[in-house]
Amino acid sequence: MTQSLLTLLSAAIWWVIYSSAIAVVPALIVWLALRWLEKTPVVFNRAYLASLVWTLAAVLMGGLVIAAQHGREPGQSIFVLPWMRASLVVDMVLGAWLLWWMVPRIDARRVKPTSACMAVALVMVVAMIVGTAIRR
């Protein structure tokens, strides 16, 4: 019982630590994209916070999808699975909503939903390129 609890606590701590380190790259992409799209400076720490929450959810969803893939042949693409594609859609919608809801401009107004969607699309393109390059 104690070892299971410690293992779960350790996994949760490492999940937060790795996600916070990974969230820096999407935060920079989001901040630069929103600054360019909105033509007004946006608050970086809120972009990082939104990216952190988004990354925590993405890592959790990705882990669940990979765990659900258990038992398939190793060479098969993960994007063949319908729940992987569904989790990507949910992840993108969640990211756009978090950016729209959490990231203010300097003039204290929210960013436009179209700008949040474009920032999410840019992050996903970079993630797909990096993921494809690492897989090879």
N, C-alpha and C positions, 0 to 999 in steps of 0.2 A: 504493500500500500504506500509506504513512504517513498520507496524508490520510484514508483509510478508518478506520484505527485511531484517529486523533484525533477523527473524527466519532463513532465508537462510544463513545469515552471521554467526550466532551462530552455525548452523549445520556444516558449512564449517570449522570453527575454531575447534570445537570438533572433527571433522573427522581427521584433521591434528594432533591434540594433541594425540588422542587415537592411531592413526596409528604410530606416532613416538614412543610412549611407547611400542606398540606391536612389532615394528620392531627390537627391541634390541635382542629378542630371535632368530629370523631367522638370524640376523647378526652374532651372536655368532656361530650358527651352520654352517653358510656359511664360516665364517672365519676359524673355526677349520677344516672343511672339505677341503677347498681349500689349507690350509696349509699342511694338510696331503697328499692330492692328488698330489699337485704340487711339494712337497718336497722342497719348497722354501717359505719363508714368504711372505704373501700378506698384503696389506695395509688395516687395519681394518676400518678406517673412510670411505674409498671408498666402502667397503663391507656393512657398515651401510647405506651409501647413496643409494646404489643399492637396499638394502633390504627395505629402506623407500619408495622409488618410487614403488617398487614391492608391498609393503603392501598397499600403497594408492590405487593403481589400483585394488588390490584384494578386499579390503573393498568396493570400489565403485561397482565392478562387483557383489560381494556377495549381496550387498544391492539391486542392480537392480534385481537380480534373486529372492531374497526374496520378493520384491515388486511385481514381476511378478507371484509369487506363490499365491498371495492373492486370496482367494475364494476357495481354496482347503481344504479338510478335514485336521484337525490339526495333526492327527497321521501318515500321509503319509510321507515317507522318501523324503527328498529334492533331493536325487540322482536319483529318478525316472524320474525327469524332464530332457528332452533332452538338454535344454539350460543351466542347471546346469552342466551337464557333459561337454558341449562345453565350458562353461566359465572356468572350471578347466583346460582344455587343453590349452585354450588361456592364462590363468594365468601361467601355467608351461612354455610355450614357451616364454612368456614375461619375466618371471623370469630368465630363462637360457640366454636369449639375453642380459638382463640388467647386469647380472653378468659377462658375457663374455666381454661386451662392457665397463663396468665401473670399474671393479676391476683389477688393475695391480698387478703384482708381484713386489718384491723389486727391481729386475733388470730392471724394467720399461717395461716389455713385458706383453702382455695380457695373461690371464689364458687360458688354452685349452678349447674348447667348450665341450669336454667330461667331464672335471672337473666341468664346470658350470652346466651341466645337472645332474651330480651326486649330487652336492650340492643342487640343486633344488629338486631332488628326496628325499633327506634326510629331507629337510624342510617339504615337503609335507607329508612324512610318519609321522613325529612328529605331524604335524597339524591334520592329520586324527586320530591319536591315542588320542590326547587331545580332539578333537571334539567328538569322540565316547565316551570317558570317561565322558565328561561333559553332553552329551545328556542323559546318563543313570541316 
